[in-house]
Amino acid sequence: MFETVTISADQAATLLERQEGHFLDFKDKRIAPAKVARAVSAFCNADGGDLYIGVTESQSGFNWDGFNDPEDANQLIHALEDVSPFGTDLDAEFLFADHLTGCVLHINARKSRAIRKTADGKIYKRLSAQNTPVTSEEALTALRRQKGLESFESETLSIDVDVVTNSEAVIEYLLSAVPVTEPETYLRKQNLLVSGKPVVAAALLFADEPQACLPKRCGIKIYRYSSEEQSRDRLVEDPVTIEGALYKQIYDAVDKTVKVVAAAAYLDEDGLRSVKYPHEALHEIITNAVLHRDYSVTDDIHIRIFENRIEIQSPGRLPGHITTNNILDERLSRNPYLVRHLNRFPNPPNKDVGEGLNTAFESMKKLNLRSPIIEEGENSVLVVVRHESLASPAQQVVEYLNNNESIRNEQARKMTGIGSESKMKKIFESLIEAGEIEHKPGTAGRGYAYQLKQKRSD
């Protein structure tokens, strides 16, 4: 029989306030065994997750409606055992709650190394809050690729277990867990401790100084450059290094990047000017880099801030079948333990699992800025966030002149991102030929400027 755990009424209420998603599913105790098998197959074939059986849903939300006796769940347990033997990919416990009737069966399903099928031979995969059947040969091939990947995050480290069981990071994390448990017990159940040794994911998540466990593999370096071109002699001050457990590291890196951008006022002929990027876009792209980088590569994440763009470079190529063309539509977690456990933190940095880059692209569009560019290098992925308008250069010039008296070639190049003075001059000439703009009288040389075509009376 499985372990029984008693939680408080407040802990039960906290659990029931959560929303179903990629890592969480609630089921009625009267559910057919075959449907429970689908849910577990889906979790094991994706990134793992938590299944709670004995919870009903009404207009007011989720409600505790547990089994009268643990043995009443035997038929469901047998169906789950057919999908994956308990102790391999599945762990289970019965939850009792103060002042609430019955017990809820909690299934902790881990991402499996094998493809898990239901009793009728069908395969399912968890996508957001849905258990999606895997039917096409293409989808099955993609799943096989995912299962064939070895993840560095699950390798053990030769470090003392106290590094991850007696840290501020793990204590703060477990204070919000349901049910509350001891660090070593929790980490062992989650396969973050294997044969008494912490795995890489445990150190990244719960060591106060994971960089001491994995030197030169898990830091973030932030650089600010004083020109549009990357050149060491134009680096402004020394790079800033962000370290610490990943949850704190993500928020610290985003905050520091935002502050550096805000302080990076650049001097041109009109005086100081600043460039702004959507906070949401920077947060999602940096979070994505931390979650999905290859931690087996000895390198840090690099954030480079230029006058007209920000570059976020993360170690490792795109995993499996993911390419720069399908990255917004496909999902594959190189580091499922990291993705899952960071999502369990209060105010998780990856709230919408699998939607981070899509959110970044949308937030750029809201500010009428061009979408980020994703490039894959020999052993890294680069995301370039440019401060360029979606409007054409000619349209940007006209829109600028609708609110300003004049514009010079240098100003227009800064605004449009065009580097060539002669190319910008040709755009001005085409606008003159179209009757949109004209030379501003009294300007010449470096001050040569253009204005909107003036209407003149005959």
C-alpha positions, 0 to 999 in steps of 0.5 A: 500500500502507498504512503498516507500523508495528512495535510492541513485544510489550508494546504488543501485549499492552496492545492485546489486553487491551482489551475490545471496545466502542462504539469497538473491534472485533477480527476474525479474519483469516478473516472474510468481506468482507461482515462486515468491511464491516458493521463499518466501515459501523457505525463510520462511521454512529455515532461512529467507531472502531478495527477490528483484523483479525487477532485471534482470541478464545479462553477466555483472551482475545484473541490475535494471529493476523495475516496472513502478508503484507499482500497477503493482506488485499487482498480485505477491503480492497476490501470496505472501499473499497466502503463508503467510499474510504480517505482519506475516512472510513477510514485503515489501517495494518499492525501488526507486533509483536516476537516475534509472527507476521504482521501485523494490519490496523488500520482507523481509521474516522471518523464520516462526514458521509454514510450509509455502506452495504455493497455490498448497500445495507444500513446498519449502526450501532455500538451498544455492541459490536454492529453493528446494522442500520438498517432502520426508516424511523424509525431511518433518519430519526434517522440522517439527522438525525445526519448533517445536524448540523454540529459546532462541535468540527470547526471549525478555530482560528487558533492555532499548531499547537504549542499542541496538539502540544507540550503536556503534555496530548498527550504524556501522552495519547500515552504510552498510545497504541498504536502510539506516534506523534508528536503532529502525525502522530497529530492529523493522522490523527485529523482533529484537524489540518485544513490545518495548523490545530487543530480545536476538539476538538484544543484542548479535548483537548490544549491545556494552556489551552484557555480561552485558545483558546476564551474563555468557552466551556469552563470550569466554574464552581462556586457554593455557596449558603447557602439553598435559593433562588438569590439572589446575596446568599446566595452563599457566597464567590466562584464557583470556576472549573475550567479546563484540558484536558477530561480533567483538568477533569472530574476536578478539577470532580468532586473540587471539587464533592464537597469543597464538598458535604462542607464545606457543613454547614448549621446548624438547631436540631439543630446542623450537618448535612451532605448526601451525594450518590453520587460516581458520580452527580456524576461521570457527570452532570458528565462528560456535561455536558462531553462533550455541551455545545454549545461554539459557545455562549459560556458555561461549565458552571455547578454550583450547590450548594444545601442540598437539591440540586445543579444542573448547567447546560450550554450548548446544547439537546439535540442532534438527536432527543434529548429529556428523555423519551428521553435515557436510551434514545437516543444521539447524540454532538454531539461525537464526537471528544471522546467518542471520544478521552476514552474512550482516556485511561487511566481514562477519565471516560466508561468506559461510553459512552452509559450515563453518565446511566443510571449516575447514575440507578441510583446515586441509587436505590441510596441511596433518593434520587429520580432526577435531573430533566432540564430543557431551557431555551431554550439550555441543559440543566439536571440537578437532583440533589435530596436527596429520598427515594423514600419518601413524606413520611409514610413518611419521618416514620414511618421517622425516628421509628423511630430517633429520639424525636421530630420537629418541623415544621422537621426534617420539612421539611428531610428531605422537601424540602417547603417549606410549613409548613402542608403539612407540618402536614397530613401530621402531622395525617393520620398522627395520624388514622391512629394512627401518631403523636401530639403529644409531651407537654411540647412547644409553640411552636417546640419543638412535636414529634411522636412515635410513637403510644405503647401505653398499658395500660388 
